[in-house]
């Protein structure tokens, strides 16, 4: 019988896996990104090859929903009519009463009622262990004759009410062995025999080994083993073995701690042995996709390597479908890689086929999210240090179900602000230079994008720009009768400079830097600015930058004139040195023919180089 898994969306139970005769791959349900996304659903089944009557655990804890509506419930359908949930727990167990191949499906639903699905296939075979759970006694088991080691029943099992307890009652360390006696497999058959159990300990740390040994009469002809480190919680342990001499040998089952100190060794429950023989039932399909949620472009790995086929026909091929038009296989590799180029919800499927042509399928749901779109502006984009700069990322957008959660600002001088919920941050630059300001915008799913803006600040070369404490660094250029004083009230601060003519006749009122703030010019463009006003309008005042070489020879100048008013206004000039490295700049503000009385007020003088 060929097997395919068909997915059907139902209003109550979501997607249910149905096993039907025929050949064909699963077809996905896809959707474009919307204001809210369904969960990304995943499920694994332990064990994938199970024994009748022993619990199979379906685990959907890897499912994720990173938008504003998290996972709320899980509903499990085990394919034999058993349904568990909806429930908040991501795990559920079921014991199958009959052998066969079963599709296990989980429907994961978020707080908004959106759902997605994942499936796996489990193959259930008859259990050769007649006393797997020690619910009545310990018949069929012993301690392999180890002196001082005892086998008793203890209350509390992995699935039932009882378990087996191995203890070392001797005075020295000894092997604690749980041995089947007589062997449950009295005659081996072709195919892979799978053995397993669940175990725990009172204290963690000891290594428990599970071994299958094949004997032809008393001669050991082969073996296989696996191990776990015991913990206080129940853990599964399994091993598979393919007999070398099927039909003429037996298998010995032993679980043991090789050198156990005095005291309790370990607890065991739900022991099983299944044979890979009889009617072909096909593989058990398992699929793990990582990651389940991410940003465009999203690279994923689909891994079906936990799929198993223990009968005479081993797995031959794997065919993956990523539901965006891309399929990989059929191929012998159990792993396929793919990159999603667009956002949306995608059902990733695998069809596992064995050499007899039997098939089984598994599926997981992947959510491909769009990252935020980051936008950044800085105000001002140019200026003179020290200056307060505002970085504004409020135009950033994220229109899907995972809105913007935080903003992290990097001001390019070692200063970070955030992550924070506010889209605006400010920073004071104390020095000039060229800076790249960046913002990293993150959404509720952890997806990010970054935007940058360039900032060009000139270093302030004027040591006393605002006259807040003195008039140091300034004079009147020696003009007779002209005074320079500080007076309350400035353009930005509390004080400003006042130039006054105390003589009887009009004269030059000059505010001169002394010594020059720029005593050694550099290549580039100098920008000089100052704010001025007067008690009455009409007079003109000019700002000039003059270059002199080291011997005092005039080399060049730039000058700008404005008409004074009673309001503050800025004068600005630019000048590129003709002899950088061997000249100085003289900064002068001048009213050429000022009558007796106040000439002008000045504040916020500045010289910068860019």
Rosetta blueprint (number, residue, H / E / L):
1 X L
2 X L
3 X E
4 X E
5 X E
6 X E
7 X E
8 X E
9 X E
10 X E
11 X L
12 X L
13 X L
14 X E
15 X E
16 X E
17 X E
18 X E
19 X E
20 X E
21 X E
22 X L
23 X L
24 X L
25 X L
26 X L
27 X L
28 X L
29 X L
30 X L
31 X E
32 X L
33 X L
34 X L
35 X L
36 X L
37 X L
38 X L
39 X L
40 X E
41 X L
42 X L
43 X L
44 X E
45 X E
46 X E
47 X L
48 X L
49 X E
50 X E
51 X E
52 X L
53 X L
54 X L
55 X E
56 X E
57 X E
58 X E
59 X E
60 X L
61 X L
62 X L
63 X L
64 X E
65 X L
66 X L
67 X L
68 X L
69 X L
70 X L
71 X E
72 X E
73 X E
74 X E
75 X E
76 X E
77 X E
78 X L
79 X L
80 X L
81 X L
82 X L
83 X E
84 X E
85 X E
86 X E
87 X E
88 X L
89 X L
90 X L
91 X E
92 X E
93 X E
94 X E
95 X E
96 X L
97 X L
98 X L
99 X L
100 X E
101 X E
102 X E
103 X E
104 X E
105 X E
106 X E
107 X E
108 X E
109 X E
110 X E
111 X L
112 X L
113 X L
114 X L
115 X E
116 X E
117 X E
118 X E
119 X E
120 X E
121 X E
122 X E
123 X E
124 X E
125 X E
126 X L
127 X L
128 X L
129 X L
130 X L
131 X L
132 X L
133 X L
134 X L
135 X L
136 X L
137 X L
138 X L
139 X L
140 X L
141 X E
142 X E
143 X L
144 X L
145 X L
146 X L
147 X L
148 X L
149 X E
150 X E
151 X E
152 X E
153 X E
154 X E
155 X E
156 X L
157 X L
158 X L
159 X L
160 X L
161 X L
162 X E
163 X E
164 X E
165 X E
166 X E
167 X E
168 X E
169 X L
170 X L
171 X L
172 X L
173 X L
174 X E
175 X E
176 X E
177 X E
178 X E
179 X E
180 X E
181 X L
182 X L
183 X L
184 X L
185 X E
186 X L
187 X L
188 X L
189 X L
190 X L
191 X L
192 X E
193 X E
194 X E
195 X E
196 X E
197 X E
198 X E
199 X E
200 X E
201 X L
202 X L
203 X L
204 X L
205 X L
206 X L
207 X E
208 X E
209 X E
210 X E
211 X E
212 X E
213 X E
214 X E
215 X E
216 X E
217 X L
218 X L
219 X E
220 X E
221 X E
222 X E
223 X E
224 X E
225 X E
226 X E
227 X E
228 X E
229 X E
230 X L
231 X L
232 X L
233 X L
234 X L
235 X E
236 X E
237 X E
238 X E
239 X E
240 X E
241 X E
242 X E
243 X L
244 X L
245 X L
246 X L
247 X L
248 X L
249 X L
250 X E
251 X E
252 X E
253 X E
254 X E
255 X E
256 X E
257 X E
258 X E
259 X E
260 X E
261 X L
262 X L
263 X E
264 X E
265 X E
266 X E
267 X E
268 X E
269 X E
270 X E
271 X E
272 X E
273 X E
274 X E
275 X L
276 X L
277 X L
278 X L
279 X L
280 X L
281 X L
282 X L
283 X L
284 X E
285 X L
286 X L
287 X L
288 X E
289 X E
290 X E
291 X L
292 X L
293 X E
294 X E
295 X E
296 X L
297 X L
298 X E
299 X E
300 X E
301 X E
302 X E
303 X E
304 X L
305 X L
306 X L
307 X L
308 X E
309 X L
310 X L
311 X L
312 X L
313 X L
314 X L
315 X E
316 X E
317 X E
318 X E
319 X E
320 X E
321 X E
322 X L
323 X L
324 X L
325 X L
326 X L
327 X E
328 X E
329 X E
330 X E
331 X E
332 X L
333 X L
334 X L
335 X E
336 X E
337 X E
338 X E
339 X E
340 X E
341 X L
342 X L
343 X L
344 X E
345 X E
346 X E
347 X E
348 X E
349 X E
350 X E
351 X E
352 X E
353 X E
354 X E
355 X L
356 X L
357 X L
358 X L
359 X E
360 X E
361 X E
362 X E
363 X E
364 X E
365 X E
366 X E
367 X E
368 X E
369 X E
370 X L
371 X L
372 X L
373 X E
374 X L
375 X L
376 X L
377 X E
378 X E
379 X E
380 X L
381 X L
382 X E
383 X E
384 X E
385 X L
386 X L
387 X E
388 X E
389 X E
390 X E
391 X E
392 X E
393 X L
394 X L
395 X L
396 X L
397 X E
398 X L
399 X L
400 X L
401 X L
402 X L
403 X L
404 X E
405 X E
406 X E
407 X E
408 X E
409 X E
410 X E
411 X L
412 X L
413 X L
414 X L
415 X L
416 X E
417 X E
418 X E
419 X E
420 X E
421 X L
422 X L
423 X L
424 X E
425 X E
426 X E
427 X E
428 X E
429 X E
430 X L
431 X L
432 X L
433 X E
434 X E
435 X E
436 X E
437 X E
438 X E
439 X E
440 X E
441 X E
442 X E
443 X E
444 X L
445 X L
446 X L
447 X L
448 X E
449 X E
450 X E
451 X E
452 X E
453 X E
454 X E
455 X E
456 X E
457 X E
458 X E
459 X L
460 X L
461 X L
462 X L
463 X L
464 X L
465 X L
466 X L
467 X L
468 X L
469 X L
470 X L
471 X L
472 X L
473 X L
474 X E
475 X E
476 X L
477 X L
478 X L
479 X L
480 X L
481 X L
482 X E
483 X E
484 X E
485 X E
486 X E
487 X E
488 X E
489 X L
490 X L
491 X L
492 X L
493 X L
494 X L
495 X E
496 X E
497 X E
498 X E
499 X E
500 X E
501 X E
502 X L
503 X L
504 X L
505 X L
506 X L
507 X E
508 X E
509 X E
510 X E
511 X E
512 X E
513 X E
514 X L
515 X L
516 X L
517 X L
518 X E
519 X L
520 X L
521 X L
522 X L
523 X L
524 X L
525 X E
526 X E
527 X E
528 X E
529 X E
530 X E
531 X E
532 X E
533 X E
534 X L
535 X L
536 X L
537 X L
538 X L
539 X L
540 X E
541 X E
542 X E
543 X E
544 X E
545 X E
546 X E
547 X E
548 X E
549 X E
550 X L
551 X L
552 X L
553 X L
554 X E
555 X E
556 X E
557 X E
558 X E
559 X E
560 X E
561 X E
562 X E
563 X E
564 X L
565 X L
566 X L
567 X L
568 X L
569 X E
570 X E
571 X E
572 X E
573 X E
574 X E
575 X E
576 X E
577 X L
578 X L
579 X L
580 X L
581 X L
582 X L
583 X E
584 X E
585 X E
586 X E
587 X E
588 X E
589 X E
590 X E
591 X E
592 X E
593 X E
594 X E
595 X L
596 X L
597 X E
598 X E
599 X E
600 X E
601 X E
602 X E
603 X E
604 X E
605 X E
606 X E
607 X E
608 X E
609 X E
610 X L
